[in-house]
């Protein structure tokens, strides 16, 4: 068992800062077919590592997403004192330090491109009597962290150094005596909620988070899986009130990571828009707070069929059969955004291939992703002959049943823009090129090879 090193020497992930830009093009190549399991869910992978590091005993994780974002979280857990070892493909073991037991890291915690890993670990560190510096790549350094600093300051943590605007690099001094709080989130954000709950683990009494719109509940489900007492109840029309009893003794528990629905979205939409396609996607998470895209695609006329259902560690999953479909434009309500916030770029691709106008409302959160994802999505479509407009925080796509293509898309270091553009190219009349596909590895390692295995032409 290794302490302080999260990845074996013979399995190296190279940071993008050391790489050259990697252009990639997608072009029509006939129907897609076959069976595919996309990589493990990124949200579950981050949380399994973080909670495994806060539990007592050895947690065994299978199906872990081995993309750069998650690997950086594993390295952070090792730097904070957990023993972390990769024992096989997607198979990891982590021996935790107990709630509040993180040790002070010897160097800055580098999260690369991962806002989720950075913000969740910031919350977990906030409840520990240590000081840690958080950093990342140029994209992550541009993203706001004040939304995490505000609630953890109420718990007793404080930022002792940061870049302008509450951005990275940022040094956080955790609470010596954490205080349980009641916190109402300013926006529907699983990252804010999770950071508060993870900080509240070390506080005596009950820590409560109130959301006006329910966000992903992976943290609550996994906290229960590791033995914490967590209550979740309705609050107002669409909100939730989540209450955690602090200072639990978390016990190691095995975690089987389901396939990531946000990653499954790319082959799913590709199969819908490429004529004659018929594919199977296996083991995809079906948590109802993550299935907004499937609900929307079905409203558009998508042929998406559940083949088999099962579950593990509190999370439901299913196998899906997806066949090429004639799509139509729809209106997507703002209330659905939290359940599909990462899928809007690829939904916009489906909308471009639909007949009629698709209106996606309430996309404020897309402006603070890896890029201004709302502007980047619109630009991706315009460069390839699709009529699109942004009105306030709404994205409006005028579908004409097909896409001319022929454009080169600026990815802005955003993996989801890169994959969405390549999916668009699989059905477009002319090839679609992305200026840099290297960032795809942060969330979907092997994307190009997996899509080629279904019959896509990527080169």
N, C-alpha and C positions, 0 to 999 in steps of 0.2 A: 504494500500500500504506500502511496506517495503523498507527502505533505508539501504544499506550496507549488505543485506542478500539476496542472489539470489535463495535460495532453502528452501522450508518449512521444519520445523523440522521433520515432519513425512515422509519425502521422502529423504533418505540419500544415497548418493553415496560414497562408501568406496574407498579410494585410494589404488592402488595396493601394495604400500609399506607396507600396514598393512595386506596383504593377504598372504596365503601360495600359492605355485605353484599348479596349477589345471590341471593335465594331462587329456586328452580326446582322445578317439579313435573313428574312423569312419570305418564302414565295410559295405559290400554289403547287401542290404535288399530289392531288387526288385525295380520296377519302382517308380518314384516320380510323384505325381499328386496333383492337387489342385490349389487354387488361393492365392496369397500372395502379401501383400504390405510391402516392406522392409522399414526400418526407413527413416526419412527425410534426405535430402542431408546435409552432414556435412559442405560443403563449404558455402551453402546458410544459414545454421543455424548460423554459426559464424558471417557472414556478417550482417544478420538481427539483431542480438544482438548489434554488434558494431555500425552500422549506426542508429539503434533505440536509442542507448545511445547518439548519436551526433545530433539527431533531436529534434525539439521542439514539444511537445505534447506526446500523448500516442500511441505507436505502438503495435498492436495486432498481434501476431505470432501464426499460427496454423501449426501442423505437425512438430514442432521443434524436431530435433534429441536429445534425452535425454541420450546420452552417456557421458562418463566422460570428453572427450575433450571439448564438447560444454558446459557442466555444469561448467567447469572451466572458460570458457570465460564469462558465465553469472555472476559468482562470481567476476571476474575481473571488469565487468561493474558496479556492485554494489559498489565495492571498490573504483571506480573512480567517484562515485557520482550519478549514475543513480538509479532510483527506479525500481526494478525488482521483478516480482511476477509470480509464476506458478499458473494458475487458473484452470487447468485441464490437462488431459493427452495430452502432446504435445502442450498445449495451454499456452502461456505466454503473459504478458503485460510488457512493458518497457517504462518509462517516461524519456525522454532524457534531457541533460544539454545544448544542442546547440553546434555548431562547436567551438572548442577551449575551451570548458567549463569543461573539466575533472578536478576534484579536486585531490589534492595530496593524494595517498592512505596511510593508517596508517601502513600497513605491506606489505611485498613482495607479488607480484602477482604470484601465483603458477599455472602454466599451465599443470602440470602433464606430459603427454606424447605428448601434442599437439604442433607440430611445426607451424601449420597454425594459431592457436589461438594466440600463442606467437608472431609470426612475424607480424601478422596484427595489433595486439594491440600495438606492439612496434612502428609501423608506425603512428597509431592514436595518441599515446602519444607524439611522436616526434614533433607534431605541437602544443602542449600545453605547457604553461609556468609552468610545474611541474616536479618533479623528482620522478621516480618510479623504483623499483627493480623488475626484471623478473627472475623467477626460474622455475624449473620443476624437473621431476624424473631423474634417472641416464641416461636413454636413451636420453631425451631431452637435458640434460647437455652436452652430447657428440656431439650434432649437431651444425653446424656452424651458427653463427649469423652475421659475418662480412659482408655478402652480403646485410644485411639490414642496418647495421651501416654506410657503405660507402655512400649510397645516402642520408640518413637522416642527416648525418653530413653536406652535402652540403646545406640542407634546414635550418640548424642552430642548430640541436640537437647534443649532445655529450655524449659519454660514460664516466662516471666518475669512473667506477670500473667494472671489469669483470674478469672472469677466463681466463686462458691461451688460446690463439688462438681465442679470441673474443667469448668465450662461456659463458653459464650461470653458476652461477648467475651473472647477469649483471645489473648495475644501469645506467639509462638513464636520462639525464637532457634535457627536451624538449626545443624547441626554444622559446625564448622570442619574437622575431620578425621573424617569418618564412619567408624564401626567396623562391619564385617560381623558379623551375629549369627545365632544359631539361636533361633527364637522359636516356642513352641507356643501357639496361639491359645486363649483360655479358652472361646470359643463359636465355632460355625461362622459366620463372618462374612467375606464377600468384601471388605467395607470395611476391616476390620483387616488382612487378608492383603495387600490392594492397597497400603495405606498403608506397610506394612513393605517390600514389594518396591520401591515407588517411592522410598522413602528409601534403600534399599540400592543403587539404581542408582549413586549417587555414591561408594559404599564400595569399597575394594579387596578382592579375594577374593570368596568366596561368601556370600550371605545366604540363609538357609533359613527357610521357614515350614512348620510342621507342624500339620495340622488333624486332629482326631479324626473330624470329619464333613466331607466334601468340600463346599466352597461354590462359587459361580459362578467359572468360570475365565477370564472375559473378559480380565482383566489379563494373565494368562500368554499367552493367544493373541495379544493385541495387542502385547505386548512382543516376541514372536517375529516378528510381522509387521513391526515396525520394526527388527529386526536383533539383538535381545538373545538371549543364550544362556540358555534356561530349561529346566530338567528338572522333570518332574512324575511321581511314582511312587507306587504304593499304600503306605499305612502303616496297619497294623492292619486290622480288618474293613472300615470305611467311610471311612477317612481318606486324606489325601494328604500327601506331602512335596514341597514345591516349592523348588527351588534356582535362584537367579539369580547369574550371574557378573557382578560389579560392573564399573563404569567402561567400559561398552560405548560405541561411537560409534553412536548411533541415527541411522538414515538416514530421511529423509522418505519416506513411502509412501502411496499413495492408499487411502482408506477408503470403502467403500460401506456405509452404516449400514442393517442390516435393520430391518424393522418390529418394534416392541416387543411381545414376547409378553405382557407385563404389561398393556399397553394393549389388545391384541387380546382379552384375557380378557373385557372388558366386552361388546363386540358378540357374542362367542362365546356367553357365558352368556345374553345377551338372546335370541339366536336359538333356544337350547335350550328356553327357558321360555315363549316366546310361540307359541301354536299356529299351525301352518301355515308357520312361517318357514323360509327357505332362502337362505343367504347364502354368498358367497365372500370369504375374507380372504387377501390376497396378500402374498407376501414376508415371512412371519412367521419370526423366528428360531426354530430348532429345536435349539439347543445342548441336549444331554441334561441339563445342570444347570439348565435353565430350563423343562423341559416337565413338571414334576410335576402342574400343573393339568390338562393334556390327558390324562395317564395316569389321573388320578383321575376326571375326567369320563367317560372311556370306561368305567372300572369301574362308574360309576353308570348306564351304558346310553346315553351320549351318542353321537349319530351324527355323528362328526367324521372326515372322510375327507381324506387327503392327495391333492391333485390333481397337483402338480408339485413337484420338489425341485431345489435348486441351492445355491450357496455363494459366499462372498466374504470375503477377509481372515481366513480361518481359521474363519469362522462359517457354519454350515449354516442354510438357510432353506427354506420351503415355502409353497405355496398350500393353503388348507384350504377344504373345503366343509362347512358346519355346518347341520344341519336340526333342527327341533323334535323333541324326544325325551321319552319317558316315563322319568324318572329314578328311581333307588332309592337308599336310604340305604346308606352304606358306612363302614368304618373306615379312616381315613387315618393311616398310621404316622408317628411322630415323625421317623424317618430321612428322610422325604420333604420335611420342612419347608424345608431350605435351597434346594430346587429350585422352591419356589413360595411363598416367604415373603410376597411382596407380593400374592398372589392369594387369600389366605384370606378377606377380606371378601366378594369376589364368589363364591367357592366356597360360603360360608355362604348366600348368596342362592340358589344352585342347590340347596343342601341343603334350604332352606325349601320349594322347589317339588317336592322328591322325595317318594316314598312311603317312610316309615320313618325311622329315626334315623341321622344321620351324626355320627361321632365324629372330631374332628380333634385329634390328640395332639401335645404338645411344642411349644406356641406361645409359649415364653418371649420370643422376640425381638419378638413383636408388642407387647409392653408398652413398648418403647423406640423406636417409630416416631414419625411426625409427631404422633400422639396415643397414648394407651394404646389401641392399635388393637384389642386383644382385648376390652376393656370396651366400646369404641365400637361394635364389630361386634355384640355381644350387645344393646346398647341399641337399635341400629338395627332389629334384628329384633323385639325386644319391643314397640317403639312401633308396629309394624305387624302385631301379632297372632300372631307366631310364638313358639312355645314353645322356649326356649333356656336353657342353663345353662353356667356355667363351673365346672369342678372342677380345682383346681390350675392347671396350664397347658394344660388340655384344654378345647376348645369342643365342646359337644354340642347339635346342632340336631335337633329332632323335626319332621320334615317331614310335611305332611298333603296333599301334592300341589297346594297352592295357597297364596296369601298374601292375607289380608283387606285389608291396606293401610290407608290413611286417616291415617297418622301423619306427623308432621314430625320429621325426623331432625336432630340436632345434629352437624355435621360436625367440629367441633373443629379447624378449619383443616387438615383431612386430605382431600386430593384423592381418595384411593381409597375412603374412606367415602362421599364425595359421589357418585361415579360408581356405586358398588355399590347405594346406595339408589335412584338413578334407574333403574338396570336392574331392580331389584325392582319398581318402580312400573309398568314396561312390561307386566307380566303380572298385576298385583294387581287385586283386585276394586274397590278404590277408589284414587284417586291417592295417590302418595307424594311428599312435599315435603322438600327439603333447605333448611336455613336459610341456607346460603351456598355457592353454586356457583363463586365466583370463583377458588378455589384449584385448580380443575380445570386451569387453564391452566399450572400448574407442570409437569405431565407430559403432558397430552393437549390441546393447543390445538385448538380446533375440535370438541371432543367432541360438543357438542349439535347442531351443524349436520350432522356426519357421521351421527349416529344419526337425525336427522330425514330425511336422505337415504335411509335404509333403511326409513323409514315410521314411526319412533317419534314420539309426541306429547310434546314437551317444551315447557313454557311457564311 
